[in-house]
Each structure stands twice: as structure tokens, then as C-alpha cells.
């Protein structure tokens, strides 16, 4: 986690996780991403 793109990668992972969870709990992306 010493790479300069670490935070960016984390954000991408978080977004992916949120989308995955949204699909899992069947919640529209509108609520996940305003």
C-alpha cells in the first residue's frame, strides 16, 4: 500500500463493493450513488 495510486484503487474497490452489495440487496444505484 505504498503506491501513490493506493487511495484511488481503494475508491474503485469501494465503489465496486457498493455496487456488488447494491445488487445483492437489490437496491437501485440511485440510492447508492446520488
Biopython code that builds the backbone (N, CA, C, O; Angstrom):
import numpy as np
from Bio.PDB.StructureBuilder import StructureBuilder

atoms = [
    (1, "UNK", "N", (0.839, -1.204, 0.000)),
    (1, "UNK", "CA", (0.000, 0.000, 0.000)),
    (1, "UNK", "C", (0.874, 1.254, 0.000)),
    (1, "UNK", "O", (0.505, 2.285, 0.563)),
    (2, "UNK", "N", (2.031, 1.147, -0.637)),
    (2, "UNK", "CA", (2.941, 2.289, -0.696)),
    (2, "UNK", "C", (2.843, 2.988, -2.044)),
    (2, "UNK", "O", (3.527, 3.980, -2.293)),
    (3, "UNK", "N", (1.985, 2.460, -2.911)),
    (3, "UNK", "CA", (1.850, 3.064, -4.231)),
    (3, "UNK", "C", (1.005, 4.335, -4.157)),
    (3, "UNK", "O", (0.073, 4.413, -3.357)),
    (4, "UNK", "N", (1.324, 5.322, -4.980)),
    (4, "UNK", "CA", (0.588, 6.602, -4.980)),
    (4, "UNK", "C", (-0.859, 6.425, -5.427)),
    (4, "UNK", "O", (-1.717, 7.248, -5.108)),
    (5, "UNK", "N", (-1.129, 5.348, -6.168)),
    (5, "UNK", "CA", (-2.497, 5.122, -6.641)),
    (5, "UNK", "C", (-3.284, 4.255, -5.664)),
    (5, "UNK", "O", (-4.350, 3.735, -5.995)),
    (6, "UNK", "N", (-2.746, 4.109, -4.462)),
    (6, "UNK", "CA", (-3.419, 3.276, -3.466)),
    (6, "UNK", "C", (-4.812, 3.823, -3.143)),
    (6, "UNK", "O", (-5.793, 3.081, -3.211)),
    (7, "UNK", "N", (-4.914, 5.117, -2.791)),
    (7, "UNK", "CA", (-6.229, 5.681, -2.454)),
    (7, "UNK", "C", (-7.211, 5.560, -3.613)),
    (7, "UNK", "O", (-8.387, 5.255, -3.414)),
    (8, "UNK", "N", (-6.719, 5.803, -4.820)),
    (8, "UNK", "CA", (-7.590, 5.696, -5.991)),
    (8, "UNK", "C", (-8.100, 4.266, -6.115)),
    (8, "UNK", "O", (-9.282, 4.031, -6.364)),
    (9, "UNK", "N", (-7.179, 3.311, -5.936)),
    (9, "UNK", "CA", (-7.560, 1.907, -6.040)),
    (9, "UNK", "C", (-8.600, 1.573, -4.972)),
    (9, "UNK", "O", (-9.564, 0.852, -5.230)),
    (10, "UNK", "N", (-8.389, 2.108, -3.773)),
    (10, "UNK", "CA", (-9.328, 1.839, -2.675)),
    (10, "UNK", "C", (-10.716, 2.350, -3.061)),
    (10, "UNK", "O", (-11.721, 1.667, -2.862)),
    (11, "UNK", "N", (-10.752, 3.568, -3.618)),
    (11, "UNK", "CA", (-12.037, 4.142, -4.018)),
    (11, "UNK", "C", (-12.722, 3.237, -5.038)),
    (11, "UNK", "O", (-13.916, 2.957, -4.937)),
    (12, "UNK", "N", (-11.945, 2.787, -6.019)),
    (12, "UNK", "CA", (-12.514, 1.910, -7.046)),
    (12, "UNK", "C", (-13.058, 0.642, -6.407)),
    (12, "UNK", "O", (-14.149, 0.185, -6.751)),
    (13, "UNK", "N", (-12.297, 0.076, -5.477)),
    (13, "UNK", "CA", (-12.730, -1.156, -4.813)),
    (13, "UNK", "C", (-13.998, -0.897, -4.019)),
    (13, "UNK", "O", (-14.929, -1.702, -4.040)),
    (14, "UNK", "N", (-14.030, 0.235, -3.316)),
    (14, "UNK", "CA", (-15.207, 0.565, -2.506)),
    (14, "UNK", "C", (-16.426, 0.704, -3.415)),
    (14, "UNK", "O", (-17.497, 0.173, -3.121)),
    (15, "UNK", "N", (-16.249, 1.425, -4.526)),
    (15, "UNK", "CA", (-17.364, 1.604, -5.457)),
    (15, "UNK", "C", (-17.843, 0.244, -5.955)),
    (15, "UNK", "O", (-19.045, -0.013, -6.028)),
    (16, "UNK", "N", (-16.894, -0.619, -6.294)),
    (16, "UNK", "CA", (-17.258, -1.957, -6.791)),
    (16, "UNK", "C", (-18.015, -2.705, -5.694)),
    (16, "UNK", "O", (-19.035, -3.344, -5.950)),
    (17, "UNK", "N", (-17.496, -2.613, -4.466)),
    (17, "UNK", "CA", (-18.137, -3.299, -3.342)),
    (17, "UNK", "C", (-19.549, -2.777, -3.140)),
    (17, "UNK", "O", (-20.479, -3.556, -2.931)),
    (18, "UNK", "N", (-19.713, -1.456, -3.201)),
    (18, "UNK", "CA", (-21.037, -0.872, -3.021)),
    (18, "UNK", "C", (-21.991, -1.378, -4.098)),
    (18, "UNK", "O", (-23.131, -1.741, -3.806)),
    (19, "UNK", "N", (-21.525, -1.399, -5.329)),
    (19, "UNK", "CA", (-22.378, -1.876, -6.431)),
    (19, "UNK", "C", (-22.726, -3.345, -6.216)),
    (19, "UNK", "O", (-23.867, -3.756, -6.423)),
    (20, "UNK", "N", (-21.741, -4.130, -5.801)),
    (20, "UNK", "CA", (-21.975, -5.556, -5.568)),
    (20, "UNK", "C", (-23.017, -5.727, -4.469)),
    (20, "UNK", "O", (-23.940, -6.531, -4.596)),
    (21, "UNK", "N", (-22.859, -4.960, -3.387)),
    (21, "UNK", "CA", (-23.818, -5.059, -2.281)),
    (21, "UNK", "C", (-25.190, -4.589, -2.742)),
    (21, "UNK", "O", (-26.207, -5.191, -2.397)),
    (22, "UNK", "N", (-25.216, -3.516, -3.519)),
    (22, "UNK", "CA", (-26.490, -2.989, -4.005)),
    (22, "UNK", "C", (-27.229, -4.076, -4.787)),
    (22, "UNK", "O", (-28.425, -4.292, -4.589)),
    (23, "UNK", "N", (-26.502, -4.755, -5.677)),
    (23, "UNK", "CA", (-27.119, -5.824, -6.461)),
    (23, "UNK", "C", (-27.545, -6.968, -5.558)),
    (23, "UNK", "O", (-28.560, -7.621, -5.798)),
    (24, "UNK", "N", (-26.763, -7.200, -4.522)),
    (24, "UNK", "CA", (-27.056, -8.301, -3.612)),
    (24, "UNK", "C", (-28.354, -8.029, -2.848)),
    (24, "UNK", "O", (-29.224, -8.893, -2.749)),
    (25, "UNK", "N", (-28.466, -6.813, -2.312)),
    (25, "UNK", "CA", (-29.663, -6.482, -1.527)),
    (25, "UNK", "C", (-30.750, -5.896, -2.429)),
    (25, "UNK", "O", (-31.790, -5.439, -1.954)),
    (26, "UNK", "N", (-30.490, -5.919, -3.746)),
    (26, "UNK", "CA", (-31.481, -5.431, -4.707)),
    (26, "UNK", "C", (-31.868, -3.980, -4.438)),
    (26, "UNK", "O", (-33.051, -3.654, -4.343)),
    (27, "UNK", "N", (-30.864, -3.112, -4.315)),
    (27, "UNK", "CA", (-31.153, -1.685, -4.113)),
    (27, "UNK", "C", (-30.667, -0.911, -5.337)),
    (27, "UNK", "O", (-29.545, -1.130, -5.795)),
    (28, "UNK", "N", (-31.482, -0.022, -5.867)),
    (28, "UNK", "CA", (-31.121, 0.763, -7.051)),
    (28, "UNK", "C", (-29.865, 1.588, -6.811)),
    (28, "UNK", "O", (-29.597, 2.006, -5.685)),
    (29, "UNK", "N", (-29.092, 1.822, -7.878)),
    (29, "UNK", "CA", (-27.855, 2.595, -7.738)),
    (29, "UNK", "C", (-28.158, 4.038, -7.350)),
    (29, "UNK", "O", (-27.292, 4.736, -6.824)),
    (30, "UNK", "N", (-29.381, 4.484, -7.607)),
    (30, "UNK", "CA", (-29.742, 5.860, -7.260)),
    (30, "UNK", "C", (-29.524, 6.111, -5.776)),
    (30, "UNK", "O", (-29.109, 7.200, -5.380)),
    (31, "UNK", "N", (-29.802, 5.104, -4.958)),
    (31, "UNK", "CA", (-29.637, 5.264, -3.510)),
    (31, "UNK", "C", (-28.157, 5.143, -3.148)),
    (31, "UNK", "O", (-27.674, 5.832, -2.249)),
    (32, "UNK", "N", (-27.441, 4.263, -3.852)),
    (32, "UNK", "CA", (-26.021, 4.059, -3.563)),
    (32, "UNK", "C", (-25.212, 5.238, -4.084)),
    (32, "UNK", "O", (-24.328, 5.739, -3.390)),
    (33, "UNK", "N", (-25.512, 5.684, -5.307)),
    (33, "UNK", "CA", (-24.786, 6.813, -5.890)),
    (33, "UNK", "C", (-25.762, 7.934, -6.228)),
    (33, "UNK", "O", (-26.461, 7.870, -7.240)),
    (34, "UNK", "N", (-25.809, 8.942, -5.394)),
    (34, "UNK", "CA", (-26.745, 10.055, -5.618)),
    (34, "UNK", "C", (-26.397, 10.848, -6.868)),
    (34, "UNK", "O", (-27.084, 11.815, -7.197)),
]
sb = StructureBuilder()
sb.init_structure("model")
sb.init_model(0)
sb.init_chain("A")
sb.init_seg("    ")
for serial, (resi, resn, name, xyz) in enumerate(atoms, 1):
    if name == "N":
        sb.init_residue(resn, " ", resi, " ")
    sb.init_atom(name, np.array(xyz, "f"), 0.0, 1.0, " ", f" {name:<3s}", serial, name[0])
structure = sb.get_structure()
